Amino acid sequence: MADVTIYHNPKCSSSRTALGELRARDLDLDVVEYLKRPLDRKGLEELLDILDAPPSDLVRHDARFKELGLDPGDYATRKAVVDVLVEHPELMQRPILVRGGKAVIARPAAEVVASFVGPA
Protein backbone atom coordinates (compact mmCIF):
# COMPACT_ATOMS: atom_id res chain seq x y z
CA MET A 1 0.00 0.00 0.00
CA ALA A 2 1.23 3.49 -0.88
CA ASP A 3 2.28 5.96 1.82
CA VAL A 4 0.18 8.68 0.19
CA THR A 5 -2.48 8.78 -2.49
CA ILE A 6 -2.77 12.00 -4.45
CA TYR A 7 -5.79 12.81 -6.56
CA HIS A 8 -3.98 14.69 -9.26
CA ASN A 9 -4.67 16.82 -12.31
CA PRO A 10 -1.44 17.32 -14.27
CA LYS A 11 -2.82 20.53 -15.81
CA CYS A 12 -3.20 22.15 -12.37
CA SER A 13 -0.17 24.02 -11.02
CA SER A 14 -1.16 23.36 -7.38
CA SER A 15 -1.48 19.68 -8.13
CA ARG A 16 1.92 19.60 -9.86
CA THR A 17 3.46 21.45 -6.91
CA ALA A 18 2.00 18.98 -4.42
CA LEU A 19 3.20 16.01 -6.46
CA GLY A 20 6.70 17.50 -6.67
CA GLU A 21 6.73 18.09 -2.91
CA LEU A 22 5.65 14.50 -2.29
CA ARG A 23 8.26 13.10 -4.68
CA ALA A 24 10.95 15.15 -2.93
CA ARG A 25 10.12 13.21 0.23
CA ASP A 26 10.76 9.87 -1.49
CA LEU A 27 7.38 8.46 -0.47
CA ASP A 28 5.61 5.52 -2.05
CA LEU A 29 2.87 7.30 -3.99
CA ASP A 30 -0.35 6.28 -5.66
CA VAL A 31 -1.00 9.01 -8.22
CA VAL A 32 -4.63 8.98 -9.31
CA GLU A 33 -5.37 11.15 -12.32
CA TYR A 34 -9.00 11.50 -11.36
CA LEU A 35 -10.07 12.86 -14.74
CA LYS A 36 -8.85 9.63 -16.36
CA ARG A 37 -10.14 7.47 -13.50
CA PRO A 38 -13.04 9.42 -11.94
CA LEU A 39 -14.27 8.40 -8.54
CA ASP A 40 -17.64 6.69 -8.51
CA ARG A 41 -20.35 7.45 -5.97
CA LYS A 42 -18.91 4.98 -3.44
CA GLY A 43 -15.38 6.37 -3.86
CA LEU A 44 -16.58 9.93 -3.36
CA GLU A 45 -18.55 8.94 -0.25
CA GLU A 46 -15.45 7.24 1.17
CA LEU A 47 -13.34 10.29 0.42
CA LEU A 48 -15.85 12.57 2.14
CA ASP A 49 -15.80 10.25 5.18
CA ILE A 50 -12.13 11.01 5.75
CA LEU A 51 -11.88 14.56 4.40
CA ASP A 52 -10.94 17.15 7.00
CA ALA A 53 -13.28 19.77 5.51
CA PRO A 54 -16.97 20.34 4.84
CA PRO A 55 -18.30 18.42 1.81
CA SER A 56 -18.82 21.67 -0.10
CA ASP A 57 -15.05 22.31 -0.07
CA LEU A 58 -14.61 19.38 -2.45
CA VAL A 59 -16.34 21.30 -5.28
CA ARG A 60 -14.45 23.88 -7.30
CA HIS A 61 -16.44 27.04 -8.02
CA ASP A 62 -14.39 27.89 -11.09
CA ALA A 63 -15.19 28.97 -14.64
CA ARG A 64 -16.49 25.50 -15.51
CA PHE A 65 -18.84 25.61 -12.51
CA LYS A 66 -20.19 28.96 -13.72
CA GLU A 67 -20.36 27.73 -17.33
CA LEU A 68 -22.65 24.93 -16.15
CA GLY A 69 -24.89 27.53 -14.51
CA LEU A 70 -24.48 26.02 -11.05
CA ASP A 71 -25.15 27.83 -7.78
CA PRO A 72 -22.65 27.28 -4.91
CA GLY A 73 -25.51 27.27 -2.41
CA ASP A 74 -26.89 24.12 -4.01
CA TYR A 75 -23.77 22.09 -3.18
CA ALA A 76 -23.51 22.18 0.60
CA THR A 77 -24.72 18.65 1.40
CA ARG A 78 -22.86 15.38 0.93
CA LYS A 79 -25.50 14.09 -1.47
CA ALA A 80 -25.40 17.22 -3.64
CA VAL A 81 -21.59 17.18 -3.71
CA VAL A 82 -21.45 13.51 -4.67
CA ASP A 83 -24.14 13.99 -7.32
CA VAL A 84 -22.36 16.89 -9.01
CA LEU A 85 -18.92 15.24 -8.89
CA VAL A 86 -20.20 11.97 -10.34
CA GLU A 87 -21.63 13.94 -13.24
CA HIS A 88 -18.78 16.48 -13.50
CA PRO A 89 -15.52 15.07 -12.07
CA GLU A 90 -13.64 18.10 -13.42
CA LEU A 91 -15.25 20.12 -10.61
CA MET A 92 -13.43 18.16 -7.91
CA GLN A 93 -11.00 20.27 -5.93
CA ARG A 94 -7.36 19.31 -6.33
CA PRO A 95 -5.00 18.11 -5.27
CA ILE A 96 -6.33 15.85 -2.56
CA LEU A 97 -3.94 13.87 -0.39
CA VAL A 98 -4.88 10.71 1.47
CA ARG A 99 -2.69 9.22 4.17
CA GLY A 100 -3.39 7.07 7.20
CA GLY A 101 -7.16 7.21 6.86
CA LYS A 102 -7.26 11.01 6.53
CA ALA A 103 -7.70 13.26 3.51
CA VAL A 104 -6.91 16.92 2.95
CA ILE A 105 -7.26 19.37 0.11
CA ALA A 106 -3.67 20.46 -0.50
CA ARG A 107 -4.11 24.19 -0.99
CA PRO A 108 -1.72 25.87 -0.62
CA ALA A 109 0.12 22.82 -1.88
CA ALA A 110 3.62 23.16 -0.41
CA GLU A 111 2.42 24.15 3.06
CA VAL A 112 -0.23 21.45 3.27
CA VAL A 113 2.16 18.74 2.06
CA ALA A 114 4.70 19.79 4.69
CA SER A 115 2.14 19.71 7.49
CA PHE A 116 0.42 16.53 6.29
CA VAL A 117 3.45 14.33 5.56
CA GLY A 118 6.32 16.21 7.18
CA PRO A 119 9.32 18.16 5.93
CA ALA A 120 11.40 17.10 2.94
KEKOL-573015 format. One line per field, with one value per residue (C-alpha): residue in one letter; x, y, z. Coordinates in pm, whole numbers, padded with zeros to 5 digits. Example, Ala and Ser with C-alpha at 12.3 -4.5 7.8 and 13.67 -1.06 7.14 Angstrom:
rest <- A, S
c1 <- 01230, 01367
c2 <- -00450, -00106
c3 <- 00780, 00714
// end
This chain:
rest <- M, A, D, V, T, I, Y, H, N, P, K, C, S, S, S, R, T, A, L, G, E, L, R, A, R, D, L, D, L, D, V, V, E, Y, L, K, R, P, L, D, R, K, G, L, E, E, L, L, D, I, L, D, A, P, P, S, D, L, V, R, H, D, A, R, F, K, E, L, G, L, D, P, G, D, Y, A, T, R, K, A, V, V, D, V, L, V, E, H, P, E, L, M, Q, R, P, I, L, V, R, G, G, K, A, V, I, A, R, P, A, A, E, V, V, A, S, F, V, G, P, A
c1 <- 00000, 00123, 00228, 00018, -00248, -00277, -00579, -00398, -00467, -00144, -00282, -00320, -00017, -00116, -00148, 00192, 00346, 00200, 00320, 00670, 00673, 00565, 00826, 01095, 01012, 01076, 00738, 00561, 00287, -00035, -00100, -00463, -00537, -00900, -01007, -00885, -01014, -01304, -01427, -01764, -02035, -01891, -01538, -01658, -01855, -01545, -01334, -01585, -01580, -01213, -01188, -01094, -01328, -01697, -01830, -01882, -01505, -01461, -01634, -01445, -01644, -01439, -01519, -01649, -01884, -02019, -02036, -02265, -02489, -02448, -02515, -02265, -02551, -02689, -02377, -02351, -02472, -02286, -02550, -02540, -02159, -02145, -02414, -02236, -01892, -02020, -02163, -01878, -01552, -01364, -01525, -01343, -01100, -00736, -00500, -00633, -00394, -00488, -00269, -00339, -00716, -00726, -00770, -00691, -00726, -00367, -00411, -00172, 00012, 00362, 00242, -00023, 00216, 00470, 00214, 00042, 00345, 00632, 00932, 01140
c2 <- 00000, 00349, 00596, 00868, 00878, 01200, 01281, 01469, 01682, 01732, 02053, 02215, 02402, 02336, 01968, 01960, 02145, 01898, 01601, 01750, 01809, 01450, 01310, 01515, 01321, 00987, 00846, 00552, 00730, 00628, 00901, 00898, 01115, 01150, 01286, 00963, 00747, 00942, 00840, 00669, 00745, 00498, 00637, 00993, 00894, 00724, 01029, 01257, 01025, 01101, 01456, 01715, 01977, 02034, 01842, 02167, 02231, 01938, 02130, 02388, 02704, 02789, 02897, 02550, 02561, 02896, 02773, 02493, 02753, 02602, 02783, 02728, 02727, 02412, 02209, 02218, 01865, 01538, 01409, 01722, 01718, 01351, 01399, 01689, 01524, 01197, 01394, 01648, 01507, 01810, 02012, 01816, 02027, 01931, 01811, 01585, 01387, 01071, 00922, 00707, 00721, 01101, 01326, 01692, 01937, 02046, 02419, 02587, 02282, 02316, 02415, 02145, 01874, 01979, 01971, 01653, 01433, 01621, 01816, 01710
c3 <- 00000, -00088, 00182, 00019, -00249, -00445, -00656, -00926, -01231, -01427, -01581, -01237, -01102, -00738, -00813, -00986, -00691, -00442, -00646, -00667, -00291, -00229, -00468, -00293, 00023, -00149, -00047, -00205, -00399, -00566, -00822, -00931, -01232, -01136, -01474, -01636, -01350, -01194, -00854, -00851, -00597, -00344, -00386, -00336, -00025, 00117, 00042, 00214, 00518, 00575, 00440, 00700, 00551, 00484, 00181, -00010, -00007, -00245, -00528, -00730, -00802, -01109, -01464, -01551, -01251, -01372, -01733, -01615, -01451, -01105, -00778, -00491, -00241, -00401, -00318, 00060, 00140, 00093, -00147, -00364, -00371, -00467, -00732, -00901, -00889, -01034, -01324, -01350, -01207, -01342, -01061, -00791, -00593, -00633, -00527, -00256, -00039, 00147, 00417, 00720, 00686, 00653, 00351, 00295, 00011, -00050, -00099, -00062, -00188, -00041, 00306, 00327, 00206, 00469, 00749, 00629, 00556, 00718, 00593, 00294
// end
